[in-house]
Amino acid sequence: MIELSVITINYNGLKDTCELIETLPLDNELLEVIVVDNASANDEATVIEQRFPQVTVLRSDQNLGFAGGNNLGIRAAQGKYLYFLNNDTVLIRGERKGESENYVSAFQPLINRLESSEKTGMVCPKLRFSWGNHPIQFAGYTPLSPITMRNRSIGYGEEDQGQYDTPHSTPYAHGAAMMVKREAVEKAGLMPECYFLYYEELDWSMMIRRAGYDIWYDPACTVYHKESQATGQDSALKTYYITRNRLLFVSRNMTGANKMLSLLYLLTIVACKDFLKHLFHRRPDLALATVRGAYHFFKC
């Protein structure tokens, strides 16, 4: 019987995906690993199948985006719990590669957290960057401001000295690593596919909370993240979707005066500031991506 389904998306990221799989306990009968190949340019799905016959590889003829790809994995998954991992994450630090994490240490604390209460529907591990001295990326989130839509990733950039080793609730999950009860997915619904890339895990967190569940951060497990290997730190793709999707997030999740004020702030201040900043830094491609993101939000 499958207890846990690990789901990851591969899009032209064969090296990263294989490095992730190598840190998973594939021989454990309680675990299934599902890789969704989101229409990679080369036949990377076949390579993964040949290299890891224990892994289920699902091929999509088109790029379904982050939510669409994960939803494809959800429909195929058999586990009671679903663990979504970015393909540019690993469960073991680079210097320990070759050692195998066992099922209990890698996953059981997160499962225990989900089982600790009927109201707990989602849990995230501690996230640390895979480079340098592995600074913290995520130890929970602060709430979003109702107007500016700004919040903070707790511990971001700090050296991990155990200062965030106490589990606590968090308003949103981090999309790089999040474990969910199947029943929570069935009640709240699948990931919203209208985003394609960025903000979908925040919206899904809102959906899960509206369905009556809590979200937790539990540092008993740690995942190491390479961060933005697929899209790049300053890509036009990232700029476009962040501009469009933060407006879409407000439209879907805010109401009344806060909704109108937030949309006005994001359009007249944030988008304009980003546009001018990109021009100043001689990045007309990013400036154009900002304009297109705002335009397509209204068009949709």
C-alpha positions in Angstrom: 0.0 0.0 0.0 1.4 3.4 -1.0 1.5 5.9 1.9 3.3 8.8 0.2 3.5 10.0 -3.3 6.4 12.3 -4.2 5.5 14.5 -7.2 8.0 16.6 -9.1 7.9 18.4 -12.5 10.7 18.2 -15.0 11.0 20.8 -17.7 14.4 20.7 -19.5 15.9 20.0 -16.2 17.2 16.4 -16.5 20.3 17.0 -14.4 18.5 18.5 -11.5 15.6 16.0 -11.6 18.1 13.1 -11.5 20.0 14.6 -8.6 16.7 14.9 -6.7 15.7 11.3 -7.4 19.1 10.1 -6.3 18.3 11.4 -2.8 14.9 9.6 -2.5 14.6 6.1 -0.9 13.2 4.5 -4.0 13.3 1.0 -2.6 10.8 1.8 0.1 7.4 0.1 -0.6 5.5 2.9 1.1 6.7 5.4 -1.4 6.0 6.2 -5.0 7.8 8.8 -7.0 6.1 10.5 -9.9 7.9 12.7 -12.4 5.8 14.8 -14.7 7.7 15.8 -17.8 6.2 19.1 -19.0 7.0 18.8 -22.7 10.8 19.0 -22.4 12.5 19.9 -25.6 14.5 16.6 -25.6 13.1 13.2 -24.7 14.2 13.5 -21.1 11.3 11.3 -19.9 12.8 8.3 -21.5 16.2 8.9 -19.9 14.6 9.2 -16.5 12.6 6.0 -17.1 15.7 4.1 -18.1 17.8 5.4 -15.3 15.2 5.0 -12.6 12.8 2.1 -13.4 11.2 2.5 -10.0 9.9 6.0 -10.9 6.6 6.6 -12.7 7.1 9.1 -15.5 4.2 11.0 -17.0 4.7 12.8 -20.3 2.7 15.8 -21.3 2.7 16.9 -24.9 2.4 20.5 -23.8 3.9 22.6 -21.0 1.1 22.6 -18.4 2.8 25.0 -16.0 3.5 24.4 -12.4 -0.1 23.8 -11.3 -1.1 21.9 -14.4 1.9 19.6 -14.2 1.3 18.9 -10.5 -2.4 18.3 -11.0 -1.5 15.7 -13.6 0.7 14.0 -10.9 -2.1 14.3 -8.4 -4.5 12.4 -10.6 -2.1 9.6 -11.0 -0.9 9.4 -7.4 -2.0 6.6 -5.1 -0.6 7.9 -1.8 -2.6 9.1 1.2 -0.2 12.0 1.4 1.2 14.0 -1.5 4.6 15.6 -1.3 5.4 18.2 -4.0 9.1 18.9 -4.5 10.7 21.2 -7.0 13.0 19.3 -9.3 15.9 21.7 -8.2 15.7 20.5 -4.6 17.6 17.6 -2.9 17.0 16.0 0.5 20.8 15.7 1.2 23.4 18.4 1.0 25.9 18.1 -1.8 28.8 17.1 0.4 26.8 14.1 1.7 25.8 12.9 -1.7 26.0 9.1 -2.0 24.5 8.5 1.5 20.9 7.5 1.4 18.2 9.2 3.5 15.8 6.6 4.9 12.0 7.0 4.7 11.6 7.7 8.4 14.1 10.6 8.6 13.2 12.1 5.2 9.4 12.0 5.4 7.9 10.6 8.6 8.1 13.8 10.7 6.0 15.7 8.1 3.5 12.8 8.0 3.4 12.9 11.8 2.6 16.6 11.7 -0.3 16.0 9.2 -1.6 13.2 11.4 -1.4 15.2 14.6 -4.7 17.0 13.9 -7.7 16.6 11.7 -7.4 20.4 10.9 -3.8 20.2 9.7 -4.0 19.8 5.9 -0.5 20.9 4.7 3.0 21.1 6.0 6.3 22.4 4.8 9.8 21.5 5.9 12.6 23.9 6.5 14.1 25.1 3.2 17.8 26.0 3.0 19.8 27.0 -0.1 22.1 24.4 -1.5 25.0 26.8 -2.0 27.5 28.3 0.4 26.9 27.5 4.1 23.3 26.6 3.2 21.5 29.7 4.5 17.8 29.5 5.4 15.4 30.2 2.6 12.1 29.4 4.4 11.0 28.8 8.0 7.4 29.9 7.5 5.8 33.0 6.1 4.4 36.2 7.6 0.9 37.2 6.5 0.5 39.2 3.3 -0.2 42.9 3.8 -3.8 43.5 2.6 -2.9 46.4 0.3 0.8 46.0 -0.8 0.6 42.1 -0.9 4.1 42.0 0.7 5.2 39.5 3.2 8.4 38.0 4.5 9.9 34.5 4.4 11.0 33.9 8.0 14.7 33.4 8.4 15.5 34.2 4.8 19.3 34.5 4.2 20.2 33.7 7.9 22.7 31.1 8.9 20.9 28.2 10.4 21.8 28.0 14.1 18.7 26.3 15.2 16.8 29.5 15.8 13.8 28.3 13.8 13.6 24.7 15.0 10.2 25.1 16.6 7.2 24.0 14.5 4.5 26.6 14.0 1.6 27.4 11.8 2.1 29.5 8.7 -0.4 31.3 6.5 1.1 29.9 3.2 3.0 27.0 2.0 6.3 27.2 0.0 5.9 25.7 -3.4 9.4 24.2 -3.5 8.5 21.6 -0.8 5.0 21.0 0.5 3.2 17.9 1.8 -0.6 17.7 1.7 -3.3 15.3 2.9 -5.2 13.8 0.0 -8.5 14.6 1.7 -7.5 18.3 1.9 -7.0 18.3 -1.9 -10.3 16.5 -2.4 -12.1 19.1 -0.3 -10.2 22.3 -1.4 -9.7 21.3 -5.1 -6.7 21.0 -7.4 -4.1 23.7 -7.8 -5.4 26.7 -9.7 -4.1 26.4 -13.3 -4.8 30.0 -14.3 -1.4 31.1 -12.9 0.8 28.8 -15.0 3.9 29.9 -13.0 4.3 31.7 -9.7 1.6 32.5 -7.0 -0.3 29.2 -7.5 0.9 27.8 -4.2 -0.2 31.0 -2.4 -3.6 30.8 -3.9 -3.8 27.0 -3.2 -2.9 27.8 0.4 -5.8 30.2 0.6 -8.1 27.5 -0.9 -6.9 24.9 1.6 -7.4 27.3 4.5 -10.9 28.3 3.3 -11.6 24.5 3.3 -11.0 24.5 7.0 -7.4 23.3 7.2 -4.3 24.7 8.9 -0.8 24.9 7.3 2.3 24.2 9.3 6.1 24.6 9.1 8.0 21.7 10.6 11.8 21.9 10.8 12.2 18.2 11.7 12.9 17.8 7.9 15.1 19.9 5.8 15.1 20.3 2.0 18.0 22.0 0.1 17.0 24.3 -2.8 19.1 25.4 -5.8 16.5 28.2 -6.5 15.3 29.4 -10.0 17.4 27.0 -12.1 14.5 26.7 -14.6 13.6 30.4 -15.3 16.6 32.4 -14.1 16.7 35.2 -11.5 16.1 38.0 -14.0 14.2 36.5 -16.9 11.4 38.1 -18.9 9.3 35.0 -18.2 9.6 35.4 -14.4 8.9 39.2 -14.7 5.9 38.7 -16.8 4.2 36.1 -14.6 5.0 37.8 -11.3 3.5 41.0 -12.7 0.4 39.3 -14.0 -0.1 36.8 -11.3 0.1 39.1 -8.3 -2.8 41.1 -9.8 -4.6 37.8 -10.5 -4.1 36.7 -6.9 -5.6 39.9 -5.5 -8.5 39.6 -7.9 -9.2 36.0 -6.8 -8.6 36.4 -3.1 -9.4 39.9 -1.9 -12.8 41.7 -1.6 -14.2 45.1 -1.2 -12.1 48.2 -0.7 -8.9 46.2 0.0 -9.2 44.6 -3.4 -9.6 47.9 -5.2 -6.8 49.6 -3.3 -4.4 46.7 -3.7 -5.0 46.6 -7.5 -4.6 50.3 -7.7 -1.3 50.2 -5.7 0.1 47.3 -7.7 -0.7 48.9 -11.1 0.1 52.6 -10.4 3.0 52.2 -8.1 4.6 48.8 -8.2 4.3 48.1 -12.0 5.3 51.6 -12.9 8.3 51.5 -10.5 9.4 48.1 -12.0 9.0 49.4 -15.5 11.2 52.4 -14.8 13.8 50.3 -12.9 14.2 47.9 -15.8 14.7 50.8 -18.2 17.3 52.4 -15.9 19.2 49.1 -15.8 19.0 48.8 -19.6 16.7 45.8 -19.6 14.0 46.7 -22.1 13.0 43.1 -22.3 12.0 43.1 -18.6 10.3 46.5 -18.9 8.2 45.1 -21.8 7.5 41.9 -19.8 6.1 44.1 -17.0 3.8 45.9 -19.4 2.6 42.7 -21.0 1.9 41.1 -17.6 -0.3 44.0 -16.6 -2.0 44.1 -20.0 -2.8 40.4 -20.0 -4.3 40.5 -16.6 -6.9 43.0 -17.9 -7.3 41.1 -21.1 -8.1 37.9 -19.2 
